[in-house]
Amino acid sequence: MPNAEKIKTVEELNQALGKAKSAILANYQGIDAVELTALRAHMKKSSVEFRVIKNTLAREAAKNTDFEAMGDSLKGPISLSLSYEDPVAPARALKEFVKTGPKKEPEVIGGVVGGKVIQPDQVKALADLPSKEVLLSQMLSVMQGPTTNFAGVFSSMLQKLVGTLDAVREKKNSG
């Protein structure tokens, strides 16, 4: 029978899942308390909410959200990493944490991004993506290239026209 604390936890997690852009599930079993605390701090620094929650409560909280499909992945000791702004942030934060060399790495089980379930290999690919700012910068430089080239060609043609008109003027003045 559900108690008031469990109901409150489910409601809070349901609201969090309703606002989240992505969620990554990872098995934290075998990670000692010190490293789990370091993982929590790293995730917080990366603007990612990190929760360890019971599977039954997570399944209940995921109902009527984009994350309902992750219910099948909720087996064993599971941590949930949520991002409310950058959908790639949880995957990238986990990857960065693993680079710090913990004794035991969290095992990525899967996740949900944009309402679509993703597998562990897709989470790793997501973590390897450049940041949003880098992608925007790359896109702008690609878009700016043809414009810059066009401006250069147009300027060159204009200089030739001015040079030709100058030559015609000098020929008329001398002749």
Backbone as a printed PyTorch tensor [residue, N CA C, xyz], in Angstrom:
tensor([[[  0.8440,  -1.1830,   0.0000],
         [  0.0000,   0.0000,   0.0000],
         [  0.8910,   1.2490,   0.0000]],

        [[  0.6290,   2.1950,  -0.9280],
         [  1.4880,   3.3740,  -1.0330],
         [  1.3360,   4.3040,   0.1700]],

        [[  2.4700,   4.7890,   0.6450],
         [  2.4030,   5.7590,   1.7360],
         [  2.5710,   7.1660,   1.1570]],

        [[  2.3820,   8.1670,   1.9910],
         [  2.4050,   9.5680,   1.5470],
         [  3.7600,   9.9510,   0.9630]],

        [[  4.8400,   9.4030,   1.5280],
         [  6.1790,   9.7390,   1.0450],
         [  6.4000,   9.2100,  -0.3810]],

        [[  5.9430,   7.9830,  -0.6300],
         [  6.0900,   7.4030,  -1.9690],
         [  5.2400,   8.1630,  -2.9880]],

        [[  4.0380,   8.5380,  -2.5950],
         [  3.1520,   9.2920,  -3.4890],
         [  3.7910,  10.6320,  -3.8390]],

        [[  4.3650,  11.2940,  -2.8540],
         [  5.0370,  12.5780,  -3.0880],
         [  6.2280,  12.4010,  -4.0230]],

        [[  7.0140,  11.3500,  -3.8080],
         [  8.1760,  11.0690,  -4.6580],
         [  7.7460,  10.8390,  -6.0980]],

        [[  6.6890,  10.0620,  -6.2910],
         [  6.1790,   9.7780,  -7.6440],
         [  5.6900,  11.0670,  -8.3020]],

        [[  4.9840,  11.9040,  -7.5740],
         [  4.4820,  13.1650,  -8.1240],
         [  5.6320,  14.0900,  -8.5210]],

        [[  6.6490,  14.1990,  -7.6630],
         [  7.8100,  15.0490,  -7.9650],
         [  8.5550,  14.5470,  -9.2010]],

        [[  8.7590,  13.2330,  -9.2710],
         [  9.4670,  12.6640, -10.4150],
         [  8.6300,  12.7990, -11.6860]],

        [[  7.3220,  12.6600, -11.5860],
         [  6.4460,  12.8370, -12.7510],
         [  6.5490,  14.2580, -13.2870]],

        [[  6.5710,  15.2350, -12.3940],
         [  6.7220,  16.6270, -12.8170],
         [  8.0930,  16.8570, -13.4500]],

        [[  9.1260,  16.2520, -12.8630],
         [ 10.4800,  16.3990, -13.4070],
         [ 10.5520,  15.7710, -14.8000]],

        [[  9.9760,  14.5980, -14.9710],
         [  9.9760,  13.9340, -16.2780],
         [  9.1500,  14.7180, -17.2940]],

        [[  8.1190,  15.3810, -16.8350],
         [  7.2980,  16.2040, -17.7260],
         [  8.0650,  17.3910, -18.2910]],

        [[  9.0420,  17.8970, -17.5480],
         [  9.8370,  19.0440, -17.9940],
         [ 11.1330,  18.6340, -18.6900]],

        [[ 11.5900,  17.4110, -18.4600],
         [ 12.9050,  16.9740, -18.9490],
         [ 12.9210,  16.7820, -20.4610]],

        [[ 14.0740,  17.1080, -21.0560],
         [ 14.2710,  16.8870, -22.4930],
         [ 14.9060,  15.5340, -22.7580]],

        [[ 15.6080,  15.0070, -21.7530],
         [ 16.2280,  13.6950, -21.9110],
         [ 16.4450,  13.0470, -20.5550]],

        [[ 16.5570,  11.7230, -20.5930],
         [ 16.8470,  10.9500, -19.3870],
         [ 17.7490,   9.7880, -19.7790]],

        [[ 18.7760,   9.5540, -18.9890],
         [ 19.6890,   8.4430, -19.2190],
         [ 19.6320,   7.5380, -17.9890]],

        [[ 19.4660,   6.2450, -18.2270],
         [ 19.4350,   5.2650, -17.1530],
         [ 20.7940,   4.5810, -17.0660]],

        [[ 21.2880,   4.4140, -15.8440],
         [ 22.5610,   3.7340, -15.6560],
         [ 22.4990,   2.8770, -14.3960]],

        [[ 23.1740,   1.7480, -14.4430],
         [ 23.2880,   0.8650, -13.2910],
         [ 24.4650,   1.3600, -12.4600]],

        [[ 24.2020,   1.7140, -11.2300],
         [ 25.2480,   2.2570, -10.3610],
         [ 25.7980,   1.2130,  -9.3960]],

        [[ 25.3440,  -0.0430,  -9.5190],
         [ 25.7490,  -1.0960,  -8.5970],
         [ 27.2730,  -1.2620,  -8.6020]],

        [[ 27.8610,  -1.3440,  -7.4390],
         [ 29.3020,  -1.5330,  -7.3150],
         [ 30.0690,  -0.2320,  -7.1250]],

        [[ 29.4080,   0.8930,  -7.2820],
         [ 30.0660,   2.1860,  -7.0730],
         [ 29.9710,   2.5080,  -5.5850]],

        [[ 31.1090,   2.7680,  -4.9570],
         [ 31.0820,   3.0430,  -3.5180],
         [ 30.5050,   4.4270,  -3.2380]],

        [[ 30.2090,   4.6900,  -1.9850],
         [ 29.5370,   5.9280,  -1.5750],
         [ 30.3330,   7.1760,  -1.9420]],

        [[ 31.6490,   7.1110,  -1.8130],
         [ 32.4940,   8.2760,  -2.1170],
         [ 32.3920,   8.6240,  -3.6010]],

        [[ 32.4970,   7.6110,  -4.4570],
         [ 32.4200,   7.8590,  -5.8960],
         [ 31.0080,   8.2420,  -6.3190]],

        [[ 29.9900,   7.6860,  -5.6580],
         [ 28.6090,   8.0670,  -5.9720],
         [ 28.3860,   9.5370,  -5.6150]],

        [[ 28.9740,   9.9850,  -4.5210],
         [ 28.8890,  11.3920,  -4.1420],
         [ 29.6110,  12.2610,  -5.1760]],

        [[ 30.7660,  11.7830,  -5.6510],
         [ 31.5100,  12.5160,  -6.6830],
         [ 30.7010,  12.5670,  -7.9820]],

        [[ 30.0280,  11.4670,  -8.3080],
         [ 29.1810,  11.4270,  -9.5070],
         [ 28.0320,  12.4280,  -9.3820]],

        [[ 27.3990,  12.4560,  -8.2330],
         [ 26.3120,  13.4250,  -8.0130],
         [ 26.8120,  14.8630,  -8.1800]],

        [[ 27.9640,  15.1650,  -7.6050],
         [ 28.5320,  16.5160,  -7.6880],
         [ 28.8770,  16.8570,  -9.1370]],

        [[ 29.4470,  15.8920,  -9.8580],
         [ 29.7980,  16.1200, -11.2660],
         [ 28.5460,  16.3950, -12.0960]],

        [[ 27.5020,  15.6240, -11.8580],
         [ 26.2560,  15.8160, -12.6090],
         [ 25.6310,  17.1770, -12.2950]],

        [[ 25.6610,  17.5580, -11.0400],
         [ 25.0950,  18.8570, -10.6480],
         [ 25.8600,  19.9900, -11.3190]],

        [[ 27.2050,  19.8620, -11.3540],
         [ 28.0470,  20.8630, -11.9990],
         [ 27.7410,  20.9490, -13.5050]],

        [[ 27.3010,  19.8330, -14.0870],
         [ 26.9820,  19.7770, -15.5230],
         [ 25.5190,  20.1210, -15.8010]],

        [[ 24.8020,  20.6410, -14.8120],
         [ 23.3790,  20.9980, -14.9270],
         [ 22.5120,  19.7900, -15.2630]],

        [[ 22.8620,  18.6540, -14.6690],
         [ 22.0960,  17.4190, -14.8550],
         [ 21.6070,  16.9690, -13.4870]],

        [[ 20.3280,  16.6370, -13.4130],
         [ 19.7740,  16.1310, -12.1580],
         [ 20.0270,  14.6330, -12.0910]],

        [[ 20.6120,  14.1860, -11.0100],
         [ 20.9530,  12.7710, -10.8360],
         [ 20.1360,  12.2150,  -9.6860]],

        [[ 19.4040,  11.1310,  -9.9530],
         [ 18.5710,  10.5200,  -8.9180],
         [ 18.7700,   9.0170,  -8.9040]],

        [[ 18.7590,   8.4630,  -7.7180],
         [ 18.6870,   7.0210,  -7.5420],
         [ 17.2810,   6.7750,  -7.0370]],

        [[ 16.5470,   5.9360,  -7.7530],
         [ 15.1370,   5.7540,  -7.4130],
         [ 14.7130,   4.3070,  -7.6150]],

        [[ 13.7270,   3.8950,  -6.8650],
         [ 13.2080,   2.5350,  -6.9990],
         [ 12.4950,   2.4080,  -8.3470]],

        [[ 12.6610,   1.2490,  -8.9460],
         [ 12.0940,   1.0060, -10.2780],
         [ 10.5770,   1.1270, -10.3140]],

        [[  9.8980,   0.6100,  -9.2930],
         [  8.4370,   0.6750,  -9.2910],
         [  7.9630,   2.1270,  -9.2310]],

        [[  8.6600,   2.9500,  -8.4440],
         [  8.2880,   4.3620,  -8.3530],
         [  8.5840,   5.0790,  -9.6750]],

        [[  9.6920,   4.7390, -10.3060],
         [ 10.0490,   5.3530, -11.5870],
         [  9.0340,   4.9690, -12.6670]],

        [[  8.6240,   3.7060, -12.7040],
         [  7.6110,   3.2770, -13.6820],
         [  6.3090,   4.0510, -13.4960]],

        [[  5.9170,   4.1950, -12.2560],
         [  4.6750,   4.9130, -11.9470],
         [  4.7900,   6.3870, -12.3330]],

        [[  5.9320,   6.9920, -12.0380],
         [  6.1510,   8.4080, -12.3330],
         [  6.2350,   8.6630, -13.8320]],

        [[  6.7010,   7.6930, -14.5970],
         [  6.8760,   7.8740, -16.0400],
         [  5.5700,   7.8090, -16.8160]],

        [[  4.5190,   7.3440, -16.1640],
         [  3.2210,   7.2420, -16.8550],
         [  2.7770,   8.6150, -17.3620]],

        [[  2.2490,   8.6100, -18.5810],
         [  1.7290,   9.8180, -19.2430],
         [  2.8180,  10.8680, -19.5010]],

        [[  4.0480,  10.4190, -19.6680],
         [  5.1350,  11.3190, -20.0690],
         [  5.8380,  10.6880, -21.2680]],

        [[  6.7610,  11.4390, -21.8740],
         [  7.5540,  10.9000, -22.9950],
         [  8.4480,   9.7550, -22.5490]],

        [[  8.6290,   9.5950, -21.2530],
         [  9.5660,   8.6180, -20.7240],
         [  8.8960,   7.3050, -20.3120]],

        [[  7.6270,   7.1670, -20.6290],
         [  6.8970,   5.9500, -20.2780],
         [  7.5140,   4.7240, -20.9500]],

        [[  8.0800,   4.9110, -22.1310],
         [  8.6680,   3.7950, -22.8870],
         [  9.8960,   3.2050, -22.2130]],

        [[ 10.5060,   3.9150, -21.2720],
         [ 11.7090,   3.3870, -20.6260],
         [ 11.3720,   2.4030, -19.5170]],

        [[ 10.1070,   2.1530, -19.2710],
         [  9.6880,   1.2460, -18.2060],
         [ 10.2910,  -0.1380, -18.3050]],

        [[ 10.5000,  -0.6360, -19.5170],
         [ 11.0780,  -1.9730, -19.7060],
         [ 12.5340,  -2.0320, -19.2670]],

        [[ 13.2300,  -0.9010, -19.2620],
         [ 14.6480,  -0.8620, -18.9040],
         [ 14.8740,  -0.7470, -17.3990]],

        [[ 13.8150,  -0.5730, -16.6520],
         [ 13.9470,  -0.3520, -15.2100],
         [ 14.0600,  -1.6850, -14.4700]],

        [[ 15.2840,  -2.2090, -14.4280],
         [ 15.5580,  -3.4670, -13.7380],
         [ 16.8650,  -3.3110, -12.9880]],

        [[ 16.8860,  -3.7670, -11.7580],
         [ 18.1040,  -3.6630, -10.9500],
         [ 18.2850,  -2.2680, -10.3910]],

        [[ 19.4310,  -2.0200,  -9.7670],
         [ 19.6920,  -0.6930,  -9.1960],
         [ 19.9290,   0.3230, -10.3140]],

        [[ 19.0490,   1.2810, -10.4130],
         [ 19.0680,   2.2230, -11.5340],
         [ 19.2080,   3.6560, -11.0220]],

        [[ 20.0400,   4.4130, -11.7390],
         [ 20.1010,   5.8520, -11.5070],
         [ 19.5060,   6.5290, -12.7290]],

        [[ 18.9560,   7.6840, -12.5220],
         [ 18.2910,   8.4360, -13.5770],
         [ 18.9440,   9.8080, -13.6630]],

        [[ 19.4430,  10.1400, -14.8510],
         [ 20.0640,  11.4540, -15.0760],
         [ 19.1640,  12.2430, -15.9930]],

        [[ 18.6920,  13.3930, -15.5380],
         [ 17.7390,  14.2080, -16.2880],
         [ 18.3490,  15.5380, -16.6840]],

        [[ 17.9610,  16.0030, -17.8720],
         [ 18.3690,  17.3280, -18.3160],
         [ 17.1330,  18.0940, -18.7520]],

        [[ 17.0560,  19.3400, -18.3250],
         [ 15.9060,  20.1730, -18.6520],
         [ 16.2030,  21.1500, -19.7820]],

        [[ 17.4580,  21.2760, -20.1780],
         [ 17.8180,  22.2310, -21.2280],
         [ 18.4730,  21.5510, -22.4190]],

        [[ 19.6140,  20.9330, -22.1990],
         [ 20.3880,  20.3110, -23.2700],
         [ 20.1390,  18.8050, -23.2720]],

        [[ 19.5150,  18.2610, -24.3290],
         [ 19.2240,  16.8280, -24.3530],
         [ 20.4680,  15.9360, -24.3130]],

        [[ 21.6080,  16.4670, -24.6910],
         [ 22.8470,  15.6910, -24.7470],
         [ 23.6020,  15.7380, -23.4110]],

        [[ 23.2480,  16.6550, -22.5340],
         [ 24.0030,  16.8880, -21.2950],
         [ 24.1830,  15.6440, -20.4210]],

        [[ 23.1480,  14.8200, -20.1730],
         [ 23.3780,  13.6500, -19.3110],
         [ 24.3910,  12.6650, -19.8980]],

        [[ 24.3030,  12.4120, -21.1860],
         [ 25.2440,  11.4860, -21.8290],
         [ 26.6600,  12.0410, -21.7660]],

        [[ 26.8040,  13.3200, -22.0580],
         [ 28.1280,  13.9500, -22.0400],
         [ 28.6880,  13.9740, -20.6130]],

        [[ 27.8410,  14.2630, -19.6270],
         [ 28.2980,  14.3190, -18.2360],
         [ 28.7640,  12.9430, -17.7540]],

        [[ 28.0360,  11.8870, -18.1200],
         [ 28.4630,  10.5360, -17.7460],
         [ 29.8120,  10.1910, -18.3860]],

        [[ 29.9650,  10.5660, -19.6580],
         [ 31.2190,  10.2950, -20.3600],
         [ 32.3760,  11.0350, -19.6810]],

        [[ 32.1540,  12.2960, -19.3140],
         [ 33.1910,  13.0820, -18.6450],
         [ 33.5320,  12.4970, -17.2750]],

        [[ 32.5160,  11.9870, -16.5710],
         [ 32.7690,  11.3850, -15.2610],
         [ 33.6480,  10.1460, -15.4090]],

        [[ 33.3780,   9.3390, -16.4170],
         [ 34.1660,   8.1250, -16.6500],
         [ 35.6300,   8.4880, -16.9200]],

        [[ 35.8760,   9.6480, -17.5590],
         [ 37.2480,  10.0900, -17.8410],
         [ 38.0290,  10.4050, -16.5640]],

        [[ 37.3210,  10.6780, -15.4590],
         [ 38.0010,  10.9830, -14.2000],
         [ 38.6190,   9.7400, -13.5670]],

        [[ 38.2980,   8.5670, -14.1050],
         [ 38.9130,   7.3260, -13.6430],
         [ 38.3280,   6.7240, -12.3850]],

        [[ 37.0020,   6.6190, -12.3000],
         [ 36.4280,   5.9790, -11.1110],
         [ 36.7820,   4.4860, -11.0930]],

        [[ 36.7770,   3.8950,  -9.9070],
         [ 37.0700,   2.4620,  -9.7840],
         [ 36.0240,   1.6510, -10.5390]],

        [[ 34.7750,   2.0580, -10.4310],
         [ 33.6650,   1.3740, -11.0980],
         [ 32.8690,   2.4090, -11.8640]],

        [[ 32.6930,   2.1780, -13.1630],
         [ 31.9400,   3.1060, -14.0030],
         [ 30.4530,   2.7710, -13.9670]],

        [[ 29.5850,   3.7760, -14.0440],
         [ 28.1610,   3.4840, -14.1680],
         [ 27.9130,   2.8140, -15.5260]],

        [[ 27.1280,   1.7590, -15.5270],
         [ 26.8300,   1.0360, -16.7630],
         [ 25.5550,   1.6240, -17.3870]],

        [[ 25.7100,   2.2400, -18.5510],
         [ 24.5670,   2.8570, -19.2180],
         [ 23.6180,   1.7650, -19.7070]],

        [[ 22.3500,   1.8940, -19.3330],
         [ 21.3230,   0.9140, -19.7110],
         [ 20.5650,   1.3900, -20.9470]],

        [[ 20.4170,   2.6960, -21.0810],
         [ 19.6660,   3.2750, -22.1910],
         [ 19.1400,   4.6360, -21.7800]],

        [[ 18.1610,   5.1030, -22.5120],
         [ 17.5890,   6.3910, -22.1740],
         [ 16.4780,   6.7850, -23.1060]],

        [[ 16.0340,   7.9980, -22.9280],
         [ 14.9810,   8.5630, -23.7620],
         [ 15.3990,   9.9950, -24.0970]],

        [[ 15.3890,  10.3000, -25.3870],
         [ 15.6940,  11.6480, -25.8510],
         [ 14.6030,  12.0380, -26.8350]],

        [[ 13.9390,  13.1440, -26.5600],
         [ 12.8800,  13.6080, -27.4530],
         [ 11.7500,  12.6140, -27.5960]],

        [[ 11.4690,  11.8510, -26.5450],
         [ 10.3830,  10.8840, -26.5810],
         [ 10.7460,   9.5630, -27.2410]],

        [[ 11.9830,   9.4110, -27.6910],
         [ 12.4190,   8.1740, -28.3500],
         [ 13.4050,   7.4270, -27.4600]],

        [[ 13.1900,   6.1350, -27.3470],
         [ 14.0760,   5.2890, -26.5540],
         [ 15.3820,   5.1090, -27.3140]],

        [[ 16.5040,   5.2550, -26.6000],
         [ 17.8070,   5.0400, -27.2240],
         [ 18.5660,   3.9600, -26.4520]],

        [[ 19.3920,   3.2360, -27.1720],
         [ 20.1770,   2.1320, -26.6210],
         [ 21.5250,   2.6520, -26.1000]],

        [[ 22.2480,   1.8310, -25.3150],
         [ 23.5320,   2.2700, -24.7530],
         [ 24.5270,   2.7740, -25.8030]],

        [[ 24.6060,   2.1240, -26.9590],
         [ 25.5510,   2.5880, -27.9850],
         [ 25.1350,   3.9430, -28.5500]],

        [[ 23.8280,   4.1990, -28.5990],
         [ 23.3410,   5.5020, -29.0590],
         [ 23.6280,   6.5810, -28.0210]],

        [[ 23.5920,   6.2200, -26.7440],
         [ 23.9320,   7.1660, -25.6750],
         [ 25.3960,   7.5630, -25.8250]],

        [[ 26.2670,   6.5870, -26.1080],
         [ 27.6870,   6.8820, -26.2900],
         [ 27.9130,   7.7700, -27.5100]],

        [[ 27.1770,   7.5070, -28.5920],
         [ 27.2920,   8.3440, -29.7920],
         [ 26.8110,   9.7590, -29.5010]],

        [[ 25.7570,   9.8710, -28.7140],
         [ 25.2190,  11.1710, -28.3210],
         [ 26.2560,  11.9520, -27.5120]],

        [[ 26.9630,  11.2620, -26.6340],
         [ 27.9780,  11.9110, -25.7990],
         [ 29.1400,  12.4360, -26.6350]],

        [[ 29.3860,  11.8140, -27.7900],
         [ 30.4950,  12.2250, -28.6530],
         [ 30.1470,  13.4160, -29.5440]],

        [[ 28.8730,  13.7910, -29.5890],
         [ 28.4740,  14.9380, -30.4080],
         [ 29.0960,  16.2200, -29.8560]],

        [[ 29.4870,  17.1360, -30.7420],
         [ 29.9600,  18.4340, -30.2510],
         [ 28.8090,  19.1810, -29.5690]],

        [[ 29.1450,  20.1650, -28.7750],
         [ 28.1200,  20.9400, -28.0720],
         [ 27.2650,  21.7270, -29.0690]],

        [[ 26.1420,  22.1940, -28.5850],
         [ 25.2200,  22.9610, -29.4220],
         [ 25.9040,  24.1950, -30.0040]],

        [[ 26.7060,  24.8700, -29.1790],
         [ 27.3920,  26.0770, -29.6240],
         [ 28.3770,  25.7650, -30.7460]],

        [[ 29.1150,  24.6490, -30.6090],
         [ 30.0790,  24.2560, -31.6370],
         [ 29.3470,  23.9080, -32.9350]],

        [[ 28.2360,  23.1670, -32.8270],
         [ 27.4670,  22.8150, -34.0240],
         [ 26.9210,  24.0580, -34.7200]],

        [[ 26.4170,  25.0170, -33.9540],
         [ 25.9160,  26.2610, -34.5440],
         [ 27.0370,  27.0260, -35.2290]],

        [[ 28.1960,  27.0590, -34.5890],
         [ 29.3500,  27.7380, -35.1720],
         [ 29.7630,  27.0780, -36.4870]],

        [[ 29.7950,  25.7490, -36.4990],
         [ 30.1450,  25.0230, -37.7230],
         [ 29.1260,  25.2980, -38.8310]],

        [[ 27.8470,  25.2960, -38.4630],
         [ 26.7960,  25.5360, -39.4450],
         [ 26.9020,  26.9540, -40.0200]],

        [[ 27.1580,  27.9280, -39.1630],
         [ 27.2850,  29.3120, -39.6310],
         [ 28.4860,  29.4890, -40.5410]],

        [[ 29.5950,  28.8280, -40.2210],
         [ 30.7740,  28.9630, -41.0820],
         [ 30.5230,  28.3310, -42.4450]],

        [[ 29.7700,  27.2320, -42.4830],
         [ 29.4240,  26.6100, -43.7640],
         [ 28.4980,  27.5250, -44.5650]],

        [[ 27.5520,  28.1410, -43.8740],
         [ 26.6050,  29.0370, -44.5600],
         [ 27.2910,  30.3370, -44.9810]],

        [[ 28.2710,  30.7770, -44.2090],
         [ 28.9490,  32.0370, -44.4840],
         [ 29.9240,  31.9080, -45.6570]],

        [[ 30.4410,  30.7130, -45.8970],
         [ 31.4080,  30.4840, -46.9650],
         [ 30.9400,  30.9630, -48.3340]],

        [[ 29.7900,  30.4960, -48.8380],
         [ 29.3370,  30.9540, -50.1520],
         [ 29.0820,  32.4560, -50.2100]],

        [[ 28.5810,  33.0350, -49.1380],
         [ 28.3230,  34.4680, -49.0960],
         [ 29.6390,  35.2430, -49.2120]],

        [[ 30.6490,  34.8010, -48.4800],
         [ 31.9590,  35.4490, -48.5320],
         [ 32.5480,  35.3260, -49.9350]],

        [[ 32.4310,  34.1440, -50.5280],
         [ 32.9460,  33.9340, -51.8820],
         [ 32.2230,  34.8380, -52.8910]],

        [[ 30.8980,  34.9290, -52.7560],
         [ 30.1150,  35.7720, -53.6600],
         [ 30.5350,  37.2300, -53.5190]],

        [[ 30.7070,  37.6690, -52.2870],
         [ 31.1220,  39.0560, -52.0530],
         [ 32.4930,  39.3080, -52.6690]],

        [[ 33.4020,  38.3530, -52.5540],
         [ 34.7270,  38.5020, -53.1480],
         [ 34.6680,  38.5820, -54.6630]],

        [[ 33.8690,  37.7250, -55.2820],
         [ 33.7180,  37.7410, -56.7560],
         [ 33.0810,  39.0440, -57.1960]],

        [[ 32.0460,  39.4820, -56.5000],
         [ 31.3540,  40.7140, -56.8450],
         [ 32.3020,  41.9060, -56.7220]],

        [[ 33.0930,  41.9480, -55.6520],
         [ 34.0590,  43.0290, -55.4500],
         [ 35.1060,  43.0310, -56.5550]],

        [[ 35.5630,  41.8540, -56.9270],
         [ 36.5520,  41.7270, -58.0000],
         [ 35.9880,  42.2410, -59.3250]],

        [[ 34.7440,  41.8920, -59.6230],
         [ 34.1070,  42.3460, -60.8600],
         [ 33.9320,  43.8610, -60.8470]],

        [[ 33.5880,  44.3960, -59.7080],
         [ 33.4050,  45.8330, -59.5690],
         [ 34.7310,  46.5600, -59.7890]],

        [[ 35.8210,  46.0140, -59.2510],
         [ 37.1430,  46.6270, -59.4480],
         [ 37.5370,  46.6040, -60.9260]],

        [[ 37.2260,  45.5080, -61.6120],
         [ 37.5360,  45.4130, -63.0490],
         [ 36.7370,  46.4470, -63.8330]],

        [[ 35.4530,  46.6100, -63.4680],
         [ 34.5910,  47.5870, -64.1460],
         [ 35.1410,  48.9980, -63.9420]],

        [[ 35.5150,  49.3150, -62.7020],
         [ 36.0670,  50.6300, -62.4050],
         [ 37.3690,  50.8250, -63.1790]],

        [[ 38.2110,  49.8110, -63.2220],
         [ 39.4590,  49.8910, -63.9690],
         [ 39.2240,  50.1040, -65.4490]],

        [[ 38.2580,  49.4100, -66.0130],
         [ 37.9220,  49.5500, -67.4340],
         [ 37.3930,  50.9480, -67.7220]],

        [[ 36.4790,  51.4390, -66.8870],
         [ 35.9280,  52.7830, -67.0740],
         [ 37.0220,  53.8400, -66.9430]],

        [[ 37.9380,  53.6440, -66.0240],
         [ 39.0620,  54.5600, -65.8520],
         [ 39.9500,  54.5760, -67.1020]],

        [[ 40.1690,  53.3900, -67.6540],
         [ 40.9880,  53.2990, -68.8780],
         [ 40.2930,  53.9840, -70.0440]],

        [[ 38.9840,  53.8280, -70.1710],
         [ 38.2140,  54.4630, -71.2480],
         [ 38.2680,  55.9870, -71.0650]],

        [[ 38.1290,  56.4830, -69.8350],
         [ 38.1780,  57.9180, -69.5630],
         [ 39.5450,  58.4910, -69.9480]],

        [[ 40.6030,  57.8040, -69.5730],
         [ 41.9550,  58.2820, -69.8920],
         [ 42.1920,  58.2840, -71.4060]],

        [[ 41.6510,  57.3080, -72.0940],
         [ 41.8300,  57.2320, -73.5560],
         [ 41.1120,  58.3910, -74.2160]],

        [[ 39.9120,  58.7250, -73.7240],
         [ 39.1470,  59.8700, -74.2910],
         [ 39.8640,  61.1680, -74.0010]],

        [[ 40.4070,  61.2920, -72.7810],
         [ 41.1070,  62.5350, -72.3980],
         [ 42.3920,  62.7150, -73.2070]],

        [[ 43.0590,  61.6480, -73.5610],
         [ 44.3170,  61.7550, -74.2820],
         [ 44.0920,  61.8350, -75.7820]],

        [[ 42.9310,  61.4740, -76.2790],
         [ 42.7590,  61.3680, -77.7010],
         [ 41.9470,  62.3680, -78.3530]]])
